[in-house]
């Protein structure tokens, strides 16, 4: 099962030397992670652009889909997998 989060909460992400996520933080939770998959979407360039780098990540306690907003540089949690 999967749980899509409606608000896509802001998270903090620690990156390695190549810019890949290695840890996620939100609230009091800190989770070391590994990237399982990565892709980019770019849409609506004629309006407010939508540029996102998506990462499916796995840690000891979670499997999640996170993304980096390429327009404003923020990181968001989009989906949690059971």
C-alpha positions, 0 to 999 in steps of 0.5 A: 500500500501507499499513502499519498500526502496531500500537502507534501510537507517540507523536509530537510535532506542531507546530500552526499558529495554528488548531490544525492540524498543520504538522510531525511529529516522531518520533525524529530525524525532522522532516517539514513536512506539509500536512493532506489530510483531517480527521475526528473520532470519538467512541465508547464514552462509557459506558465509557472514552471514545474521542475522536480527531481524525484527520488524513491528512497529506502531506509531502515524504517521507511520507503518513501518518494521525495522530491526537490523542487527545482524552482525554489530548491526545497525538498518535500515528502510526497508519498510513504509506502507500507 
